[in-house]
Amino acid sequence: MSHSELYIGLMSGTSLDGVDVVLCSIDESSCKLLTSIEYPFDEALKDDIIGAINNKATLTLQKIGEIDHRLGVLFANAIQDLMEKNSIEPTSITAIGSHGQTLWHDPNGRYPHSMQLGDPSIISTITNIPTVADFRRKDIALGGKGAPFAPSFHKFLFGDMGGSISIVNIGGMANISVLDERVIGYDTGCGNVLLDIWIYKNLSQRYDRGGEWASSGKVIFPLLESMLQDEYFTLPYPKTTGRERFNEKWLSDILNNFIDAKPQDIQRTLLELTAISISNEVLKFSRDILLLCGGGAKNTLLVERLQSLMPNIQLLIAQNADELEAMAFAWLAYKRIHLESVELCSVTGAREDGILGGVYL
């Protein structure tokens, strides 16, 4: 029987709504969540990151370096907060797995690349714990899309459920995992990102709790149809997306033709876009159960719409739904420390499965 080790996983997603930090006990057959925290995201830093993404043409090298440093400190502080609250000694942790904050992801360009910031040398120096980071670029070097990574972890956790289950993670973007003999997984499109952008623009709230504001509106079907015409929704997998496509400019360009629409109706329509773009993909596969995870699983109206669109599928909220992404990066750190490749080529289109991430001491 293998010996379990302690790993910390760190995830800061597209929504920038907080840093998820988890402590996991991991061995070759299990990944158990021991404790977790959600550490608040620095609002000034969040605004600078979104500003950098939205104004990439004028973004300077100095600004990139500063954001990289500030994120490294933020992530280290989040880890230390978890450790102090639980009286954890650095020497008891084998390694930290840090996803980093995606600033840009372009696996389909002339020069495919993916940029995650959050200096892992700063994390390892402040915490005094080896840190594994920069997971995506090796997959891209192998010809893959560099995302999504969750499907491989989902197979590790839920593979014994076989062909009866699909998993959808709804973060800023949404991705699906289909657990066949070879795992299939890809981004279905926007998850919470457009909903968050629109409610912040109109109500200065970071997200629509439970879908309450969307519930006060009505679907604008011509707007919905216009949004669904985006070519991403018809692309075959493997595919991945992010804020480089689904962002405030994308939304404002479409809304130019709907200038008289009520803001709450636009919010309701955006929620329907998320629900339909997810259900369209889930229904391509014969599955009895859909397991939901990520922040979107707490959006009551979104969950209701998904169930209405897929009445013959049993919809369940995953245990530790909010923590699964951070747990995945704790597990990916375990795989890197043990020099084990990650089963991803059937997900990302890479030539082969690779050993992912760099180790920073």
C-alpha positions in Angstrom: 0.0 0.0 0.0 1.4 3.4 -1.0 2.3 6.1 1.5 0.1 9.2 1.3 1.7 12.7 1.1 0.4 16.2 1.9 0.1 18.7 -1.0 -1.3 22.2 -1.2 -3.3 23.1 -4.3 -3.8 26.7 -5.4 -6.3 27.9 -8.0 -7.2 31.4 -9.2 -9.6 31.2 -12.1 -10.9 33.4 -14.9 -13.5 35.0 -12.7 -10.9 36.4 -10.3 -13.3 36.1 -7.4 -10.9 34.6 -4.9 -7.9 32.3 -4.5 -8.9 28.8 -3.6 -6.3 27.0 -1.4 -6.6 23.3 -0.4 -4.7 20.8 1.7 -4.9 17.3 0.3 -3.6 13.9 1.3 -2.6 12.1 -1.9 -1.4 8.7 -2.9 -1.5 6.6 -6.1 -5.3 5.9 -5.7 -6.8 8.8 -3.8 -6.9 12.5 -3.3 -8.6 13.5 -0.1 -9.5 17.1 0.9 -8.4 17.8 4.4 -9.1 21.5 4.7 -9.5 24.6 2.5 -9.9 28.4 2.5 -11.0 31.0 -0.1 -8.6 33.9 0.2 -9.8 37.3 -0.9 -8.5 38.6 -4.2 -6.8 42.0 -4.0 -9.3 44.3 -5.8 -6.6 46.7 -7.1 -4.7 43.7 -8.5 -7.9 42.3 -10.0 -8.6 45.6 -11.8 -5.0 45.7 -13.1 -5.2 42.1 -14.5 -8.5 42.8 -16.3 -7.1 46.0 -17.5 -4.0 44.3 -18.9 -6.2 41.7 -20.7 -8.5 44.3 -22.1 -5.7 46.6 -23.2 -3.1 44.1 -24.4 -2.0 46.4 -27.3 -0.6 49.0 -24.7 0.5 46.5 -22.1 4.2 47.0 -21.1 6.8 44.5 -20.0 7.1 46.4 -16.7 3.4 45.9 -16.0 3.6 42.2 -16.8 6.5 41.8 -14.4 4.8 43.8 -11.7 1.6 41.7 -11.9 3.7 38.5 -11.9 5.4 39.6 -8.6 2.2 40.8 -6.9 0.4 37.6 -7.7 3.3 35.6 -6.4 3.0 37.5 -3.1 -0.8 37.1 -3.0 -0.6 33.4 -3.6 2.1 32.9 -0.9 0.0 34.9 1.6 -3.0 32.8 0.8 -1.0 29.6 1.4 0.4 31.0 4.7 -3.1 31.9 5.8 -4.2 28.3 5.3 -1.2 27.0 7.2 -1.5 29.3 10.1 -5.2 28.6 10.6 -4.5 24.9 10.6 -1.1 24.9 12.4 0.6 23.3 9.5 4.4 23.2 9.4 6.1 23.7 6.0 8.2 20.6 6.4 5.0 18.4 6.4 4.1 19.5 2.9 5.7 17.7 0.0 4.9 20.5 -2.6 2.5 23.2 -3.6 0.7 23.0 -7.0 0.0 26.5 -8.3 -2.1 27.0 -11.5 -1.2 30.7 -11.7 -3.4 33.4 -13.1 -3.9 33.1 -16.8 -3.2 36.4 -18.5 -3.3 35.1 -22.1 -4.0 31.7 -23.6 -3.5 31.3 -27.4 -2.8 27.7 -28.3 -4.1 28.2 -31.9 -1.9 31.1 -33.0 1.1 31.1 -35.3 3.3 30.7 -32.2 1.1 28.8 -29.7 1.5 29.9 -26.1 -0.1 30.2 -22.7 0.9 32.7 -20.0 0.1 32.1 -16.3 1.5 34.7 -13.8 2.2 34.4 -10.1 6.0 34.0 -9.7 6.5 30.5 -8.3 10.0 31.4 -7.0 8.3 34.0 -4.7 5.8 31.4 -3.5 8.5 28.8 -2.7 10.7 31.4 -1.0 8.0 32.9 1.2 6.4 29.6 2.2 9.7 27.5 2.2 7.8 24.8 0.3 8.8 23.4 -3.1 6.3 24.8 -5.7 5.2 23.2 -8.9 3.9 25.6 -11.6 3.8 26.3 -15.3 1.8 23.2 -16.1 0.3 24.3 -19.5 3.3 25.1 -21.6 4.6 21.5 -21.8 1.3 20.3 -23.2 1.4 23.1 -25.8 5.0 22.1 -26.7 3.7 18.6 -27.3 1.1 20.1 -29.8 -1.8 20.2 -27.4 -4.2 23.1 -26.5 -2.8 23.4 -22.9 -6.3 23.1 -21.5 -8.5 22.0 -19.9 -6.6 19.9 -17.3 -9.6 19.0 -15.0 -10.7 16.0 -17.1 -7.7 13.9 -16.2 -8.2 14.6 -12.5 -11.9 13.9 -12.9 -11.1 10.5 -14.3 -8.8 9.8 -11.4 -11.6 10.7 -8.9 -14.7 9.4 -10.6 -13.4 6.9 -13.1 -14.9 4.0 -11.2 -18.4 5.3 -12.2 -17.5 4.4 -15.8 -19.6 5.4 -18.8 -22.6 6.6 -16.8 -21.3 10.1 -15.9 -20.1 13.4 -17.3 -18.7 16.2 -15.3 -19.1 19.9 -16.0 -17.0 22.5 -14.2 -18.5 26.0 -14.3 -15.9 28.6 -13.5 -15.3 31.8 -15.6 -15.3 29.3 -18.5 -17.1 26.0 -18.5 -15.6 22.7 -19.3 -16.9 19.2 -19.7 -15.3 15.8 -18.9 -16.6 12.6 -20.4 -15.1 9.5 -18.8 -14.7 7.0 -21.7 -11.9 4.5 -21.9 -9.9 7.5 -23.1 -11.1 10.7 -21.3 -12.6 13.4 -23.4 -12.7 17.0 -22.2 -12.9 20.5 -23.5 -14.3 24.0 -22.8 -17.9 24.3 -23.7 -17.6 28.1 -23.8 -18.4 30.9 -21.3 -19.4 29.9 -17.8 -19.7 32.8 -15.3 -17.4 35.3 -17.0 -20.0 37.3 -19.0 -22.5 37.2 -16.1 -19.9 38.6 -13.8 -18.8 41.3 -16.2 -22.4 42.5 -16.8 -23.6 42.6 -13.2 -20.4 44.5 -12.2 -20.9 47.0 -15.0 -24.5 47.6 -13.9 -24.8 47.0 -10.2 -21.1 47.1 -9.1 -21.5 43.5 -7.7 -18.8 40.9 -8.4 -21.3 38.2 -9.2 -25.1 37.4 -9.3 -25.7 35.5 -6.1 -27.9 32.5 -6.9 -28.9 34.1 -10.2 -31.2 36.5 -8.4 -30.8 39.4 -10.7 -31.1 37.2 -13.8 -34.3 35.8 -12.3 -35.8 39.3 -12.5 -35.3 39.4 -16.3 -36.6 37.7 -19.4 -34.7 36.0 -22.2 -34.1 38.1 -25.3 -34.2 35.4 -27.9 -32.8 37.4 -30.8 -29.9 38.4 -28.6 -29.4 34.7 -27.5 -29.4 33.6 -31.1 -26.8 36.2 -32.0 -24.6 35.1 -29.2 -24.9 31.4 -30.1 -23.7 32.2 -33.6 -20.1 32.7 -32.3 -18.0 30.1 -34.2 -16.5 28.7 -31.0 -19.8 26.9 -30.2 -19.6 24.9 -33.5 -15.8 24.1 -33.4 -15.0 20.4 -32.9 -13.0 19.3 -29.8 -10.3 19.4 -28.7 -10.8 23.1 -28.0 -10.3 25.6 -25.3 -11.2 29.3 -24.7 -10.9 32.1 -22.2 -11.1 35.9 -21.7 -9.2 36.4 -24.9 -12.5 35.5 -26.6 -15.4 35.9 -24.2 -14.8 39.3 -22.7 -16.4 42.8 -22.3 -15.6 43.8 -25.9 -17.2 40.6 -27.2 -20.3 41.4 -25.2 -20.5 45.1 -26.0 -20.1 44.4 -29.8 -23.1 42.2 -29.7 -25.1 44.5 -27.5 -24.6 47.4 -30.1 -27.7 45.9 -31.9 -29.7 45.8 -28.7 -29.3 49.2 -27.2 -32.8 49.4 -25.8 -32.6 46.1 -23.9 -33.2 46.1 -20.2 -30.0 45.2 -18.2 -31.8 42.5 -16.2 -33.0 40.9 -19.5 -29.5 40.9 -20.8 -28.3 39.1 -17.6 -31.1 36.5 -18.0 -30.1 36.0 -21.6 -26.4 35.6 -20.7 -27.4 32.9 -18.1 -29.4 31.1 -20.8 -26.3 31.3 -23.1 -24.3 29.5 -20.5 -27.0 26.9 -19.8 -27.6 26.1 -23.5 -23.9 26.0 -24.5 -23.3 23.5 -21.7 -26.4 21.4 -22.4 -25.7 21.2 -26.1 -22.4 19.5 -25.4 -23.6 17.3 -22.6 -26.3 15.9 -24.8 -23.8 14.8 -27.4 -22.8 11.9 -25.1 -25.0 9.2 -23.7 -24.8 9.7 -20.0 -27.2 9.1 -17.1 -25.6 11.5 -14.6 -24.2 15.0 -14.8 -22.0 16.0 -12.0 -21.6 19.8 -11.5 -18.7 21.6 -9.9 -17.2 25.1 -9.7 -18.8 28.4 -8.7 -21.6 28.1 -11.2 -23.0 25.1 -9.3 -24.1 27.6 -6.6 -26.2 29.6 -9.1 -29.7 28.3 -8.4 -31.3 29.5 -11.6 -28.5 28.2 -13.8 -28.8 24.7 -12.2 -32.6 24.8 -12.7 -32.2 25.8 -16.3 -29.6 23.0 -16.9 -32.0 20.5 -15.4 -34.9 21.7 -17.5 -32.8 21.5 -20.7 -31.7 17.9 -19.8 -34.8 16.3 -18.1 -33.6 12.8 -18.7 -30.2 13.3 -17.0 -29.8 13.2 -13.2 -28.0 16.3 -12.2 -25.9 16.2 -9.0 -23.7 18.8 -7.3 -20.3 17.3 -6.7 -18.9 16.9 -3.1 -16.3 19.7 -2.6 -17.6 21.3 -5.8 -15.9 24.6 -5.1 -12.5 23.0 -4.2 -12.2 20.5 -7.0 -10.1 22.7 -9.3 -7.6 23.6 -6.6 -7.5 19.9 -5.7 -6.6 19.1 -9.3 -3.5 21.2 -9.0 -2.5 19.6 -5.8 -2.8 16.3 -7.6 -0.9 17.6 -10.6 1.9 18.6 -8.3 1.9 15.0 -6.9 2.2 13.7 -10.5 5.2 16.0 -11.2 7.0 15.2 -8.1 6.7 11.5 -8.8 7.6 12.0 -12.5 4.3 10.6 -13.7 2.8 11.7 -17.0 -0.7 13.1 -17.1 -3.4 11.5 -19.3 -4.3 14.5 -21.4 -3.5 13.9 -25.1 -7.0 12.7 -25.8 -8.3 15.9 -24.2 -5.9 18.5 -25.5 -4.8 16.9 -28.8 -1.1 16.6 -27.7 1.1 14.1 -29.5 1.6 12.2 -26.2 1.0 12.5 -22.5 3.7 14.5 -20.8 5.2 15.2 -17.4 3.8 18.6 -16.7 5.1 21.6 -14.7 8.4 22.9 -13.4 9.6 22.5 -9.8 10.8 25.7 -8.0 12.8 25.1 -4.8 
